[in-house]
Amino acid sequence: MSTSVSAPDTTRFLESLSFRAADLAQLKRAVSASKEVRQGVEAAARAPAGGPRAALRQATALYLVSRPEDALAVLSPDDTSPQAQLLRGVAALEAADPGTASSALASLVGTEMEGEVFFTHLATAAALAGDAATARNAAAKLPEGANALYAEGIALEADGEYEEARQKYEAAVHRDGHHGRALFRLALYYDKLGKEERAIDLYRRCAALNPPPLGALQNLALLYEDEGRYAEAEQCYRRILQGDPQHARARVGLKDVQAAQNQYYDEDSERREDRRVAVLRTPISEFELSVRSRNCLSKMNIQTLGDLVRKSEAELLAYKNFGETSLQEIKDILAQKSLRLGMLPDDEAPLQVPARPVSESQLDALFGGSDDLDDEDDDDEGGEEGPSGEVARMAIEELELSIRAKRCMESLGIHTVGDLLQRSEADLLASKNFGHTSLSELRRKLDALGVTLKRR
């Protein structure tokens, strides 16, 4: 094929269906660069399939307009022609199904489909499928240059040799500053290390390519969201949707960042509110109260400082056995935390984190036996559930995490705080797109609850 593809060339291409990997890559660039070419291919993508050849034509058109999942769905499973197998391989690779891609491409080794672009595809698919040996064999068949360095790198990555792989990717980018796959693997490497600035720079270089790798746009959007750069994240999602209006993750992401931009966010205010919540949920049991005072508070179901500051002086003094001495004791304790009685109305919305209830038996263990004056009331007290139960049952949504951290929780199947506390920091950092920024956010939220992640 020629280096530039016009609309008539597209028609002949889809009629002949005689292509190799390099031809598909060239035409895909033309579709991305020209609205006229894209319109012609989109028309072919809408044409109904009637038999294996018509299905191959439609599937090819769908692949060229960046709809790989639809291409695979249209492609006849009975069509094992070289073009069908090649298309099945490259479409599966873009659809994040490296196993299918590797199998389809490997079936073409030794045929006329071989070539530099083909072996680069095969090395990528095999490595991502965990077949390092096939990836190495494919890399060995590439001529010296950026593609060979990249293929050697992804084969090393499949073997767990991440630093050596990084060096190969760096060398490939040095040879060819527009090598999309090497740039993308480097960006992933730094993203997983939590080096967001370096990762963003590399993803942006990927996004400037024609056509841009959709994975790079997706990951760049997530990093922008994590930094609160919602307008830039929105631009990434819109670029994805320009190529594939039905892209599910981009549609959800666009909705989230648009909602985020409509909310006022004050980080200093949030930190102050977190501290306020932490103070208000401090258990009364942490303070040295007289037996009379702590028993009175327990009978009134006042278990935290938050419960206490919802009461007025009159309400406390109206309770049996609660006098001026106990009142002054309470006021002194509150003053230590810059709090006062009656500062919160009783009908104020509940705190975003639950109070940690303290049972009568816990109070007795801290301060000694019960007050003889209140013995007649002690029999009415039942045991209460400890704090671990309530906190563990909290839904993750109640932590009000950032969009990125929330999605990581969903991908890991973490639905409650109890689920989360079974994970270690290393477990979370091993998850795709969960970096040190998200971890720091999670630590703050859990500190406010008085709990920590599992230790290894």
Secondary structure, DSSP 8 states (H G I E B T S, - for coil): --SS--HHHHHHHHHH----HHHHHHHHHHHHH-HHHHHHHHHHHHS---SHHHHHHHHHHHHHTT-HHHHHHHS-TT--SHHHHHHHHHHHHHTT-HHHHHHHHHTTTTSTT-SHHHHHHHHHHHHHTT-HHHHHHHHHTS-TTHHHHHHHHHHHHHTT-HHHHHHHHHHHHHH-TT-HHHHHHHHHHHHHTT-HHHHHHHHHHHHTSSS--HHHHHHHHHHHHHTT-HHHHHHHHHHHHHH-TT-HHHHHHHHHHHHHHTS---HHHHHHHHHHHHHHT-BGGGS---HHHHHHHHHTT--BHHHHTTS-HHHHHTSTT--HHHHHHHHHHHHHTT--TTSS-TTS---SS------HHHHHHHH-S--GGGHHHHTT------HHHHHHH-BGGGG---HHHHHHHHHTT--BHHHHHTS-HHHHHTSTT--HHHHHHHHHHHHHHT------
